[in-house]
Amino acid sequence: MVTFQLERTVPLPLEEAWRRLTEWHRHGDVVPLTRVTVVTPPPTREGTVFVARTGVGPLAVDDRMEVTVWCPPVGDEPGLCRLEKRGRIVRGWAEIEVRPGPGGRARVIWREELRVRPLPSAADPLLGSASRRMYGQAVNRLLRRP
């Protein structure tokens, strides 16, 4: 099991940072070899399910997620989204928090616990390093693109 946290402060209003991070299909635009399909009808809410399929052909892995907490930011009040990863291979959870930062900017905190079956725990350091790098780049790209 790997646990990590990313933090970013960006020159965006809270609502815009939230929108950029929680439009699920956009994640497929910034994560290589990934396509995101939202299974449930819009709008996003508790119970929304989506699948991020990463890889090529038979080597692709599905990361099935369900939104279990959906509290968008309102005004200067922070927002929090929690995703439970319920795939056959990828398990764990992710939290996206958007809160007021200095100078009217948005502070983004992304926390994640990740388990990939059948990887042994000896692979956790490599998985952790690769995950922090990949998710860090994805968060950066999502926050840069309107």
N, C-alpha and C positions, 0 to 999 in steps of 0.2 A: 504494500500500500504506500502511496506517495501523497504527501500533503504539501501544498505550496500556496503562496499568496503573492499577488502582483498589486502594485499601487501606481497610479498615474494621476497627475493633476493637469487638467487641460483647460484651455480658454474657451469653454463652452458653458451655456446654461445647463442646469441639472437635467431638465427635460430633454434637451438635445443629446446630451451624453447618454442618457437612458435609452432614447430611441435608437441611437446608433448601435448600442450594445445588445438590444433585445429584439431587433428585427432579425429573426432567426435565419432567414434565407441568405442574409448578407454574410453570415459566417462562412458559407460555401464559397463566397467571392474572395475571401482572404486566407483561407486555409488550403494549402495545395492538395490537389487530388480529392477534394471533398465536395459533396453535394448534400444540401440540407432539404429535407422534405417535411413540411408541417402536416401532421396527420389529422389534427382536429381543426374545425372551422374557426376563423377569426372572430373576435379579437383574442389576443393572448390573455390568459387568465389562469387561475389555479385549475389544474387539470389539462392544460394544453400539452400535447405530446408532439414531439418532432424527432426526426432521426437524422443524424449526420453520418453519411456513408463515406468512408475514407479508404482510398486504395484503388487498385485496378483489377477488374475481373474477379477471379476467384480469390484474390488476395485482399479484397476489400473487407473492412470491418464496420459493422453498424454500431453507433453510439446512440442508443434510444434514450431520450430524456423526457421527463415530465416536470412541468412547473408545479411546485408544491407550495411556494410562497410567491405572491404577486402583489407588491405594494409600490406602485410607481411614485416618484417624487412629486410633491405638490408644493409650489412656492419654494420656500427654503427648507422644507422638510425632506429628509433623505428618502431614497427609495431602496428597496431590497427585493431581489428575485432569487429564489432557491430552485435549483434543478436537481432532481434525483436521476442518476444514470442507471438505467434498468436493462441494459443490453445483456446478451448472453455472454459476451466477452468483456465489454467495458462496463465497470460498475463504479459506484461512488456518488459524489455530489459536487455541485459547483454553486457558489453564491456570487452574485453581482450586486455590489452596493455602490450607490451614487449619492454623495453628500456634498454640502457646500465646502469649498476650499478657499484659500486666501485670494483676496482681490476679485471676488465674484466668479472665480473659476470653479469647475467641478472636480471633485476628488473621487476617483474610481478605485474601488478595492475589489479584486477578483480573488476569491479563495476556492481551492479545489482539493478534493480527496479523490484519488484515482487508483483503481485496481484493474489490471488487465490480466485476464485469465488466458492461458495457463502460465504466465511468466512467474518464475520463482522469485522470492523476496531478494535474492542476490542481485536481481536485475533492477531493483528499486533505485539505486543511485543513477544509473543510466536513464531509466524512465523518467525520473524526477528532473534531471538536467534537460533532457529532450522536451519534456512537457513544458517546463518554465520558458524555454526558448520559443517553442512553437506558439504557446498561448500568449506569451508576451508580444510576439510579432503580430499575432492576430488582433489582440486588443489595440495595439498601436495603429494598425491599419483601419480597424473599425472606427476608431475615434478620429482619424484624419479624414476619412471619406464621408461626405454628406449623405 
